[in-house]
Amino acid sequence: MDFSLTQEQQQLRKTVRAFAEGEIAPHVMEWDEASHFPIEIMPQLGEMGLLGVIFPEQYGGAGLGYIEYAIAVEELSRVDGSVGIIVAAHNSLCSNHIYKFGTEAQKKKYLTPLAQGKRIGAWSLTEPEAGSDAGGTRTTARRDGDHYILNGSKTFTTNGHYADFCVAMAVTDKSKGSHGISAFIIEKGTPGFRPGKKENKLGLRASDTSEIIFTDCRVPAENLLGAEGEGFTGSLAILDGGRISIAALGLGMAQGALDAALSYAKQRKQFGKAISEFQAIQFKLADMATEVEASRLLVYHAAWLADQKTVRFGKESSMAKLFAGEVAVRVANECVQIHGGYGFIKDYPAEKYYRDVKLCTIGEGTSEIQRMVIARQLLGKK
Ligand SMILES: Cc1cc2nc3c(=O)[nH]c(=O)nc-3n(C[C@H](O)[C@H](O)[C@H](O)COP(=O)(O)OP(=O)(O)OC[C@H]3O[C@@H](n4cnc5c(N)ncnc54)[C@H](O)[C@@H]3O)c2cc1C
């Protein structure tokens, strides 16, 4: 058993941290307040390989694994969770669905520019009436000659307004239930395909979360992703990997909140001494650091399992996502508490972590759904 990161992995952490602190940190509050999608940093993220971390070089990717991916998402999210979720949805949802289920031609045409960072990806499973119960998808795709005609609407799609390519799930055969749902790649500009309402959110406000609307949208049959009827089961496999990135998002934000709390506790003086001298504050910091470290072990273990490519890792990725998400919420809460009144004020980073972390107990399956996934596997149920 070896818990150490390789020299290359340590270097990657340093590089991403320096980028996040240098290029993202100065703009975090401005982007948050304006709900500004940081389109200007996308080329740099692409050049650093962060928009194609887990894909082979032959498809324009960085040729790295889930450990490196977790490092990248953790370090970006330590500074701004919005950038973390943008990178996560692009890599492990949209691009990975094409990598895992796409034909060679689809990988060349769509995955390569996504992995190179020349195009932005989105992934649409959730619908207004089908969230946790995504098998209840209502968007339809009717075959018409060498096209499918899509109708319906998706909700909460990360990167929705900015995506050049969207992978979306739609019902091709209602009689087959969740086995009648298929995946499609839709290009921006396809008539009948458009982003709808951009959500005004509690947190992660610089990320874009949008409706996606299909109105008699004609998609070439060659854009069917995987076999007909494989879209829902495929999505569950994609979410196994995606949950590692949401766990890393939570881990990064929890680490950021811990760092902010530590720094504030050392400089804030009350009763003639730094508040870090009070045992009540020390115990909070100790608990926060312990929980963050436990999250890190679960996240990197799940990432390591995913990199083995021979073992199933769905239970472990759900455990990492469940634990790291809940820890992020607790740690951000204590970060505000340690800041006292200043934790409530936008001049300090505490309130933003407090708002942003909540997504981690909701996105890519709520904490309740993670517990169901874990329990099902413990009990040997499908
Ligand atoms: C910022 C953001 C970004 C997102 N990005 C994407 C994206 O890119 N692509 C995408 O497809 N989706 C995305 N989502 C959607 C997200 O995955 C869903 O919000 C999530 O799966 C929950 O679905 P829901 O919101 O419909 O809640 P619901 O399913 O309505 O759940 C409501 C509550 O009921 C509980 N619940 C539901 N079923 C059960 C059950 N069987 N047992 C116990 N409790 C249950 C839930 O845990 C929750 O507490 C995003 C969401 C947000 C907020």
Ligand as a Chemical Component Dictionary entry (heavy atoms), coordinates in Angstrom:
data_LIG
# 
_chem_comp.id                   LIG 
_chem_comp.type                 NON-POLYMER 
_chem_comp.pdbx_formal_charge   0 
_chem_comp.three_letter_code    LIG 
# 
loop_
_chem_comp_atom.comp_id 
_chem_comp_atom.atom_id 
_chem_comp_atom.alt_atom_id 
_chem_comp_atom.type_symbol 
_chem_comp_atom.charge 
_chem_comp_atom.model_Cartn_x 
_chem_comp_atom.model_Cartn_y 
_chem_comp_atom.model_Cartn_z 
_chem_comp_atom.pdbx_ordinal 
LIG C1  C1  C 0 -26.136 23.098 -9.818  1  
LIG C2  C2  C 0 -26.673 21.830 -10.396 2  
LIG C3  C3  C 0 -26.048 21.263 -11.489 3  
LIG C4  C4  C 0 -26.568 20.090 -12.081 4  
LIG N1  N1  N 0 -25.986 19.604 -13.220 5  
LIG C5  C5  C 0 -26.602 18.584 -13.889 6  
LIG C6  C6  C 0 -26.131 18.176 -15.185 7  
LIG O1  O1  O 0 -25.142 18.696 -15.710 8  
LIG N2  N2  N 0 -26.822 17.198 -15.833 9  
LIG C7  C7  C 0 -27.930 16.609 -15.305 10 
LIG O2  O2  O 0 -28.488 15.730 -15.948 11 
LIG N3  N3  N 0 -28.385 16.962 -14.067 12 
LIG C8  C8  C 0 -27.758 17.940 -13.358 13 
LIG N4  N4  N 0 -28.237 18.348 -12.124 14 
LIG C9  C9  C 0 -29.422 17.683 -11.572 15 
LIG C10 C10 C 0 -29.170 16.863 -10.326 16 
LIG O3  O3  O 0 -28.467 15.706 -10.654 17 
LIG C11 C11 C 0 -30.546 16.617 -9.690  18 
LIG O4  O4  O 0 -30.961 17.851 -9.138  19 
LIG C12 C12 C 0 -30.502 15.541 -8.608  20 
LIG O5  O5  O 0 -30.284 14.290 -9.185  21 
LIG C13 C13 C 0 -31.795 15.503 -7.785  22 
LIG O6  O6  O 0 -32.927 15.489 -8.596  23 
LIG P1  P1  P 0 -34.124 16.522 -8.268  24 
LIG O7  O7  O 0 -33.527 17.876 -8.176  25 
LIG O8  O8  O 0 -35.220 16.334 -9.251  26 
LIG O9  O9  O 0 -34.628 16.126 -6.809  27 
LIG P2  P2  P 0 -35.742 15.008 -6.449  28 
LIG O10 O10 O 0 -35.407 13.731 -7.151  29 
LIG O11 O11 O 0 -37.086 15.571 -6.647  30 
LIG O12 O12 O 0 -35.471 14.800 -4.899  31 
LIG C14 C14 C 0 -36.076 15.633 -3.889  32 
LIG C15 C15 C 0 -35.727 15.000 -2.544  33 
LIG O13 O13 O 0 -36.325 13.699 -2.448  34 
LIG C16 C16 C 0 -35.339 12.729 -2.135  35 
LIG N5  N5  N 0 -35.656 11.468 -2.782  36 
LIG C17 C17 C 0 -36.007 11.247 -4.087  37 
LIG N6  N6  N 0 -36.209 9.940  -4.294  38 
LIG C18 C18 C 0 -35.993 9.303  -3.128  39 
LIG C19 C19 C 0 -36.047 7.957  -2.702  40 
LIG N7  N7  N 0 -36.354 6.960  -3.541  41 
LIG N8  N8  N 0 -35.767 7.672  -1.413  42 
LIG C20 C20 C 0 -35.420 8.662  -0.552  43 
LIG N9  N9  N 0 -35.357 9.969  -0.884  44 
LIG C21 C21 C 0 -35.633 10.285 -2.159  45 
LIG C22 C22 C 0 -34.034 13.330 -2.672  46 
LIG O14 O14 O 0 -32.898 12.755 -2.034  47 
LIG C23 C23 C 0 -34.232 14.802 -2.329  48 
LIG O15 O15 O 0 -33.904 15.008 -0.979  49 
LIG C24 C24 C 0 -27.704 19.482 -11.506 50 
LIG C25 C25 C 0 -28.308 20.046 -10.375 51 
LIG C26 C26 C 0 -27.822 21.211 -9.840  52 
LIG C27 C27 C 0 -28.529 21.807 -8.644  53 
# 
loop_
_chem_comp_bond.comp_id 
_chem_comp_bond.atom_id_1 
_chem_comp_bond.atom_id_2 
_chem_comp_bond.value_order 
_chem_comp_bond.pdbx_ordinal 
LIG C1  C2  SING 1  
LIG C2  C3  SING 2  
LIG C2  C26 DOUB 3  
LIG C3  C4  DOUB 4  
LIG C4  N1  SING 5  
LIG C4  C24 SING 6  
LIG N1  C5  DOUB 7  
LIG C5  C6  SING 8  
LIG C5  C8  SING 9  
LIG C6  O1  DOUB 10 
LIG C6  N2  SING 11 
LIG N2  C7  SING 12 
LIG C7  O2  DOUB 13 
LIG C7  N3  SING 14 
LIG N3  C8  DOUB 15 
LIG C8  N4  SING 16 
LIG N4  C9  SING 17 
LIG N4  C24 SING 18 
LIG C9  C10 SING 19 
LIG C10 O3  SING 20 
LIG C10 C11 SING 21 
LIG C11 O4  SING 22 
LIG C11 C12 SING 23 
LIG C12 O5  SING 24 
LIG C12 C13 SING 25 
LIG C13 O6  SING 26 
LIG O6  P1  SING 27 
LIG P1  O7  DOUB 28 
LIG P1  O8  SING 29 
LIG P1  O9  SING 30 
LIG O9  P2  SING 31 
LIG P2  O10 DOUB 32 
LIG P2  O11 SING 33 
LIG P2  O12 SING 34 
LIG O12 C14 SING 35 
LIG C14 C15 SING 36 
LIG C15 O13 SING 37 
LIG C15 C23 SING 38 
LIG O13 C16 SING 39 
LIG C16 N5  SING 40 
LIG C16 C22 SING 41 
LIG N5  C17 SING 42 
LIG N5  C21 SING 43 
LIG C17 N6  DOUB 44 
LIG N6  C18 SING 45 
LIG C18 C19 SING 46 
LIG C18 C21 DOUB 47 
LIG C19 N7  SING 48 
LIG C19 N8  DOUB 49 
LIG N8  C20 SING 50 
LIG C20 N9  DOUB 51 
LIG N9  C21 SING 52 
LIG C22 O14 SING 53 
LIG C22 C23 SING 54 
LIG C23 O15 SING 55 
LIG C24 C25 DOUB 56 
LIG C25 C26 SING 57 
LIG C26 C27 SING 58 
# 
